[in-house]
Amino acid sequence: MNATDISTPHDAPWRAAYDMAGIAPELPPPTHANLAALVHDACSRYAQSAPKQAAFTCVVPNGMNGSLTFAQVDALSDAFAGYLRGVLGLQAGDRVAVQLPNCLAYPVVAFGVFKAGCVLVNTNPLYTEKEMVHQLQDAGVKALVVIDMFADKLPGVLQATGLKHVVLADVTAFFPAVPRAVVRAVQKVWNRVLPPVSVPHERLAHALKRGAATLAQTPARRYWECLGPGDLAALQYTGGTTGVSKGAMLTHSNLLHNVNQMLAMGSTHMQVGQECVLTALPLYHIFAFTANLMGFLVIGARNVLVPSPRPVQNLQRAVENYPITWMTGVNTLYNGLLNEEWFLAYPPKLLKASIAGGTALHQAVAERWREVTQTPIAEGYGLTETSPVVSFNPLSGTPRPGIGIPAPGTQVRLVNDAGDLVAADEPGEIQVKGPQVMPGYWGQAEETAKVLQDGWLATGDIAVMDREGFLRIVDRKKDMVLVSGFNVYPNEVEDAIAQLPSVLEVAVIGVPDEATSEAVRAYVVPNPDHAGKVSPQMVMAHCKKQLTAYKVPRQVIVCDDLPKSPIGKVLRKELRAQALAELGAPRA
Amino acid sequence: MVTEFETKLLGFMMMIIMLGMGASLTWRDFLIAFRKPKGVIVGLVCQYGIMPALGFALAQALGLPPAIAVGLILMGCMPGGTTSNIFTYFSRGVLALSIMMTSVSTLVALGMVPATLAFYSGLAGYEGDYTIPAANVAQVLVVLLVPTLLGMVLRKVNPNAGATLELFGGIMGIAVIIFLVVTWIPRNHQLLLDTPLNVYLGAIGLGLVGMALGYGLARLLKQDPNRSRTIALETGIQNGPLAILIVTLSISGPRQQDVLLIPVLYSLFIVISSSIVTLFFRRASEREALARDRAKVGVLAS
């Protein structure tokens, strides 16, 4: 990585905005050589200053919960490092797949992987057998830590990949004995979600015991001391919905820098040791991984983990029972909360700020959130390839629409199709250079060359930058709809429709059209509180008032729900595929 | 007859059941539910409007003797039973609504049960020996309110203990019925054989007709079919063990046997009739879910 070139260039127009927002423009260099050292230092520091404080608390929907202190997280992750290296005999750089929802096992295992000097391969627990096989094979995984609820996929996966080491964890790992027994009994007898396990495996508790026993001979520190900033920390798979899934290689330096960038963004609203963050997004996704897991650990926050935010009702006990001061989310999550009676009646009293990412935050949602919680919500922008934070909207000052200014230490430029820089307020593709940009895709030199040139990462997202350096996403390049030669950006149309109180969710795509080459089609989910009020005609009439004629949807489809990715991004791709299938056209 | 030890044991089990019921909710849940009170109000109307009137009407229509009729009226005036939550779960109903209705009807029982009981006893013209003193009823309810409120506090302060108790209370609800089957039936099988048909009709009819009326009213008030089915179960399923406890604590001697007859029979038969109804409801829920899925595909394919 270009460790010297991390200060903000002086010609960057957004520099003045840092001062106004109270953000230090210079990014401090990482204080540690690798994530393992960072985790260990943070844990031991807060174990001393706040020995009884919970570092992680996992809350299941009925309110049952378990917690780990900083000291416990440190010791248990040491033990897991000992298990990987001392018991299984893995080497530094070996890949370990972690396929867990948010639960107390996640930090223990993920930190353990870093401490072992191994590479973390975050894996979506909802993956199908085929997807698992692809990812495990592509990454050359040596060991897998998986949630027991999905153990039924293991026989096929193990047969296809030849994987030898499997560790099983459960959602209630490290809960007190009685609630743990109750939840497991309910899972097994009542909900029947615990399949029998027919492959050789080790339970996490047992693995930790064996690992801890090896630490007397080889302290865990030995395994991570030699790790440098340029060493690979994680393989984060991306692009599963757009084609073949590729592993973005994220180094310790990438993630260490991005943690600092994330903290720079929140610094005005964060106090060391005073925060409690609600983690409803899955930690296996890069957004929650860097922001919630790493960032909030560094400032000694309590992390409240919710295994599944769907239905949104699952968050109720977590929000009610803990002094939540921060949260991260995506548009659909914030929108979902704003449609819950319990949330509107008692919004979290101590909340200081929220950040949104992953997908565009609708203006109507942002405004309503500010109104209901009386706290700022800021949209950030990032990609898996950039660990993920690229830019963010400052939390202080008047809220502005858009994705804000580049994070300290990040260079952003907008280019047109010819590769030339565009003028202020002109749309262009975002290109990013900075210490958080990945060195490439795992084993995919060709794919890497397509997106990375001279350290500049081409994002495929179209944005405009105003004269002060504030960015606003116009849309994904591939989502743009071409109506009679005019560009229509689905985000703009969705934003207009989302203003209707009778609309719960909306997605806009382009479909082939004989007259105009493409036509705008909107999928609308009615708000149950306003049942019977949504009709295609009223949506079109509303759009006509808000938008130029060619942007008004020609087709409006009222439906019950929208296809979504694991973190809740609406999958326009799926809708397009469905639309093409029904129109009888070949799939794109 | 029920021995003193059995009465005490029943009282203890009721305490656990109420503790568990209280622990199924927090105080805040009530405040939230009352922001949109329609569902709760429908539930209360079913519980204290329909059911006591139904108990009275059945007693009159079947021509039950006062000593037995008073048991039927008492049964009609009871708050919702906690087992309704279990049946709602199995019938794929709206569990949160069921829990809320049971809890609300229990919390207002202190005022509503003595009032409705006195009203319908008066209407039937029962006096002296054939009444259950309102003060006794209120006393039992006050005592049971303590564990209920304790459970609610516990759910908030220690969700682990609260949720565990909720489950334990649910199991105890079934245990009480089993306890009845095991201890009461063997000693009273002759009584069961001698009991005339109209008493059985009263005990079984209260639950089944209650469910039908609850469903009808809910549909009339524009609740969707799934919520209506939940309200139906909630309406028909009364807190039988509570009625038994009240009788054993308020009435002694040979008269107890007569008054106790319907509450005991109701408690036994409601498990059977609810199970059958649950099977029907579950099938209806599944059919509707399937139809929704089909409609969704249809929307996208059109």
Interface residues (C-beta under 8 A of the other chain):
Chain A: V59 N62 G63 M64 N65 F175 P176 V178 P179 V182 V186 R317 E320 N321 E341 W342 A345 Y346 I557 V558 C559 D560 D561 Q578 E582
Chain B: T26 R28 D29 L31 I32 R35 K36 R155 K156 P159 N160 G162 A163 T164 E166 L167 R292 A295 K296 V299 L300 A301 S302
